Amino acid sequence: MTERLTDQELDDLIRHELLSVSAPAELRQKLLRPELLAPGKAGVLALFGLSANDGFFRRVLPVAACLVAALGIALWNPDDRHAALAEEIFSHIYMEEGLLAQRGDLIPLPTVSSRMEDIVGAHLDMSQDVENLEVTFAKDCWVAKTIGFHLIMKGETGAVTVMMIPSQEKDVEFNISDAKFSGVVTPTEGGYLVVVGNKREPISAYRNLLTGHLEWEY
């Protein structure tokens, strides 16, 4: 027979699980308020509006405490996710940096859109502004643990890298930059649109043009 925890042991266990998780300051203030972590049966249980006599919750609260803390970290700490994606994007660009200087034939926009549709299920609606884009590279790529679409086009002062990364996750737009490049990661209906160029390129103009003409099939 499983040994039954005393009220004090249960309270101590939950308090230990919450305190053992490294979380952002804002989240810790919400979860680890002193009055809720004070020893005694009215402490941690008060966080959930329960009494120590609630038998079912006596069994699930230790697990729930861990889940609440872990979920809170994921929701309240987007900077780590953004930094990791930015690092991967820049690594990808530098790995294929030779393509940025490519001066080969331009790829027709209908061909670009067709390749994009085959690879990530998206296409560009044609307009005069879109048709004026000069694309020199368009191919699948592996980024953010999925198959994305990578194109390079001529900008005003240099090459501009564009990536479409399929994702069902909804996030906020955020800027990325390093010593050489700057860019923006924009959530769209079917995934992320990434636009990166040198510091002098009007990145937001390309972002606006592409998001206004990018259509996902799902």
GICOR-V499775 format. One line per field, one symbol per residue. ss: DSSP state (h for helix, s for strand, l for the rest). psi: psi as a letter, one per 30 degrees, with the letter a starting at -180 (. if undefined). burial: # if it has 9 or more other C-alpha atoms within 8 Angstrom, else .. A space follows every 10 residues. Layout:
# GICOR-V499775
ss = ???
psi = ???
burial = ???
This chain:
# GICOR-V499775
ss = llllllhhhh hhhhhhhhhl llllhhhhhh hllhhhhlll lllhhhhlll llllhhhhhh hhhhhhhhhh hhhhhhlhhh hhhhhhhhhh hhhhhlhhhh hlllllslhh hhhhhhhhhh lssslllhhh hlllssssss sssllsssss ssssllllss ssssssllll lllsssslll ssssssslll ssssssssll llhhhhhhhh hhhsssll
psi = kkkkkleeee eeeeeeeeff kjlleeeeee ehkeffgkkl ffceffeghl lffjeefeef eeeeeeeeee eeeeefifee eeeeeeeeee eeeeehffff gkhakkkkee eeeeeeeeeg hllkkkleee ffkjkfkjll ljkhgljakk lklkaegakk kkkjjkkfkk alkllllafe llakjkkaeg akkkkkalff kieeeeeeee ffgkkkf.
burial = ......##.# #####.##.. ..##..##.. .##..##.#. ######.... ##.....#.. ##..##..## .##...#... .#..##.##. .##......# ......#.#. .######.## ####.....# ..#.###### ..#...#### ####...### ######.... .....##... #######..# ########.. #.#..##.## #.##.#..
